[in-house]
Structure formats: structure tokens, C-alpha cells
């Protein structure tokens, strides 16, 4: 039976359709849904505005066939600061694409993913460095996908070779390994142990560059995916 539901979510993608409607790809704290929306409503009906990366409250009409139609949108945060810099906007696009990929996992923790996305967008919009936000998002995304680096080492050392296969730490150089300092390992451990809100405070400036490069290679290695938005980001950063 047709019904109406109210949800809070963030628009991660907007697609065109053959008709006048557009398709919103919305991440919520319990699911990832698509909903049809008509940009221009006729006189006498409710009007609303929406944009990519808008976080808001959506009132959706659920049809008998299970499709969602947008009845109204109340924006709560549009993250306007993202649009002040092409690199930040590109990073948000990459986070959105990666989040959509993570949401396809059967065991996805949508609540955690939602918190991770909102925190990342908020920090980018406030001017935080992509170099510190992006690796945190990638490692936490890998964790949500079940690829948490184990960070186990044979013995203590000042420098380790990080194994991209499982995140183990080796004393000697190995195939598919990246050299990383013990201090950087500790930063990664703190990222993985922290909540999405606290994880973005875990990278020390001295370890930023190596963790930035390592996180990107780790997520690509395990998703086996060529993210178009990441290629674009790397071209503008």
C-alpha cells in the first residue's frame, strides 16, 4: 500500500532520467536509497531546492511498487564550503563514490558510514587539509568493508614494511609492501580504534604524507577498483 516516510540523509549523487524527473542517490543511517524528484513543481504545490551533498530531512512517498518519490526536502547542511575550492569539491566527490561502494556491502554499518561521510564533508567545508581528511576516510572505509589492517609485527622496530594484503608489519622489505615508520603505524592504529568523529584528529603532521599515500594504495588494493573521481582528484590536488 502506498505510504509516506520521513528520513534524514545526504545526497551523494544526482542522475538524469529520460523524463523531467531526476534521481537522487541518498545515504541514510540505515540504508542507501534512490528517489525520484521533479526539480520544478507546478503552482500550488510545495517547492524545494536541493543540491549535491545536501544533508537534510526528506519526506518520501513510497509507491505500491516500492519506488520513492520526493515530496519535500528540508536542508539541514549544504556544506557550501566545499564549493570554494575545486580540490575540496573533488575530494567530496571521491568520498561520495567510495561511500556508495561501501554501502553495497551486505553487512554495511550505515550508521557508521553516515557519520564518517558527514564528518569528512564538514571538515573539508571548514577548510581542513585533504591530506589529513582523505586517509582517515579511506582507512575507515576499508574497515567497514572488512579489510582492517591487523598491524601485527614480528618484533619492535623503528621502521616496518606494511603488507598491503593484510596490514601486517614486517622487518624486511616484501612484495606488495610499503615502508612506514613506527610512529605512523601508531597513528593508523588510533584511526582504526577511534569513532568516525574522533578519527580525523589522529594523524600527526610528521606522518601525514606517508599515511596519505599508504591509505590510497590500501583502499585501491582491496577494492580492486579504479575510482574515476579519485583520478580526477589526483589531477587537481
Helices and strands as residue ranges (DSSP letters): E 3-16, E 22-28, E 32-37, E 55-62, E 68-77, G 80-84, H 86-103, H 110-125, H 130-144, E 159-163, E 169-170, E 177-181, H 182-193, H 196-199, G 205-207, H 208-223, H 228-236
